Amino acid sequence: MKKRIKTEKLDKYSLLYPSVLEGVSDYNCPTEAISNGMWNMDRCIFCRQCDLNPTGKQNTYSIDQKIPDIFKKSLYLYPVDSGTCGACNVEFTTLFSPQYDSSRFKIFMASTPRHADALVVMGIYTEGMERVLREAYDAMPEPKIVIGLGACALSGGIMGKGAMEKYDIRIAGCPPTPSAILNAIIEARDKK
C-alpha cells in the first residue's frame, strides 16, 4: 500500500475448481449434484469424479431475491458456523484480508447480530445449532438478508441437509472462493 500497488482485480482469477461445470455425465453422484443429466451447483462438492468440464467461470452463485437498496451504502456480515469442516470459514475470513480487502466495497464483519445486515450461514443443519441460528436471525434488525455459503449450507453436501430453508443469496462451492463470495454480494447489491 505504501508503494500504491493496487490489489488484484476480481476478474483475474481463473481457477478451474470450483467453477461452473458444463457437459453431460451419467456419473452416479453421491450428493445427487447430477440428476437426469442436469448439474445442480448447490449440491456439487466439486470432487472431480464426474466427467463434466470446468469452465473457470467463478459465478457459482444465485441471487434469489433483490436485496434492499440501503445495503449499497454498507453491508455488515455476521457469520454463523452451524457445522462445517472449516474450509468455508477460512475462505470467508479471507475476504477481510489485505488481498481481498472487502472494506473497499463497503462490506464489513459485525461482531454481534444486532449490528448485522446479513446472516452468513456455513455448514450443515445440526440440531444443536438450530436455536442459535434462529436467535441470531431474530436479533438482526430489519431489513435483513441471509446468505448461504457452501454446499453444506445449501444442500447438506455429503453429510446431511442444508442449515436453513431459505436464502437470499446462495453461493455454491466446497468451499466457494473469496472472489465468488465478493462477486455474489456485489451483484446482489447492484441488482435492480
Solvent accessible surface area in square Angstrom, and as a share of the most:
residue,aa,sasa,rsa
1,M,193,0.86
2,K,203,0.86
3,K,168,0.71
4,R,217,0.79
5,I,122,0.62
6,K,179,0.76
7,T,51,0.30
8,E,83,0.37
9,K,129,0.55
10,L,25,0.12
11,D,120,0.62
12,K,141,0.60
13,Y,51,0.19
14,S,92,0.59
15,L,85,0.42
16,L,104,0.52
17,Y,50,0.19
18,P,15,0.09
19,S,0,0.00
20,V,33,0.19
21,L,11,0.05
22,E,92,0.41
23,G,47,0.45
24,V,128,0.74
25,S,7,0.04
26,D,141,0.73
27,Y,73,0.28
28,N,137,0.70
29,C,19,0.11
30,P,97,0.61
31,T,4,0.03
32,E,112,0.50
33,A,2,0.01
34,I,20,0.10
35,S,60,0.39
36,N,153,0.78
37,G,33,0.32
38,M,141,0.63
39,W,54,0.19
40,N,67,0.34
41,M,39,0.17
42,D,22,0.11
43,R,72,0.26
44,C,11,0.06
45,I,36,0.18
46,F,16,0.07
47,C,52,0.31
48,R,152,0.56
49,Q,123,0.54
50,C,28,0.17
51,D,94,0.49
52,L,10,0.05
53,N,91,0.47
54,P,38,0.24
55,T,41,0.24
56,G,15,0.15
57,K,114,0.48
58,Q,19,0.09
59,N,76,0.39
60,T,1,0.01
61,Y,28,0.11
62,S,37,0.24
63,I,24,0.12
64,D,77,0.40
65,Q,90,0.40
66,K,93,0.40
67,I,4,0.02
68,P,44,0.28
69,D,84,0.44
70,I,103,0.52
71,F,5,0.02
72,K,74,0.31
73,K,155,0.66
74,S,38,0.24
75,L,0,0.00
76,Y,82,0.31
77,L,0,0.00
78,Y,48,0.18
79,P,37,0.23
80,V,11,0.06
81,D,57,0.30
82,S,2,0.01
83,G,29,0.28
84,T,35,0.20
85,C,107,0.64
86,G,24,0.23
87,A,31,0.24
88,C,14,0.08
89,N,40,0.20
90,V,94,0.54
91,E,42,0.19
92,F,2,0.01
93,T,73,0.42
94,T,36,0.21
95,L,0,0.00
96,F,64,0.27
97,S,34,0.22
98,P,111,0.70
99,Q,86,0.38
100,Y,17,0.06
101,D,45,0.23
102,S,1,0.01
103,S,54,0.35
104,R,95,0.35
105,F,51,0.21
106,K,104,0.44
107,I,0,0.00
108,F,65,0.27
109,M,81,0.36
110,A,6,0.05
111,S,109,0.70
112,T,37,0.22
113,P,22,0.14
114,R,167,0.61
115,H,128,0.57
116,A,0,0.00
117,D,28,0.15
118,A,0,0.00
119,L,0,0.00
120,V,3,0.01
121,V,0,0.00
122,M,3,0.01
123,G,0,0.00
124,I,26,0.13
125,Y,63,0.24
126,T,44,0.25
127,E,144,0.65
128,G,64,0.61
129,M,51,0.23
130,E,78,0.35
131,R,156,0.57
132,V,67,0.39
133,L,8,0.04
134,R,129,0.47
135,E,87,0.39
136,A,8,0.06
137,Y,73,0.28
138,D,94,0.49
139,A,28,0.22
140,M,6,0.03
141,P,65,0.41
142,E,135,0.61
143,P,56,0.35
144,K,32,0.14
145,I,3,0.02
146,V,9,0.05
147,I,1,0.01
148,G,0,0.00
149,L,0,0.00
150,G,0,0.00
151,A,1,0.01
152,C,23,0.14
153,A,0,0.00
154,L,14,0.07
155,S,13,0.08
156,G,0,0.00
157,G,8,0.08
158,I,114,0.58
159,M,114,0.51
160,G,45,0.44
161,K,118,0.50
162,G,17,0.16
163,A,10,0.08
164,M,50,0.23
165,E,170,0.76
166,K,129,0.54
167,Y,3,0.01
168,D,12,0.06
169,I,0,0.00
170,R,46,0.17
171,I,0,0.00
172,A,0,0.00
173,G,0,0.00
174,C,60,0.36
175,P,35,0.22
176,P,0,0.00
177,T,13,0.07
178,P,8,0.05
179,S,3,0.02
180,A,1,0.01
181,I,2,0.01
182,L,0,0.00
183,N,43,0.22
184,A,0,0.00
185,I,1,0.01
186,I,41,0.21
187,E,84,0.38
188,A,0,0.00
189,R,23,0.08
190,D,86,0.44
191,K,88,0.37
192,K,195,0.83
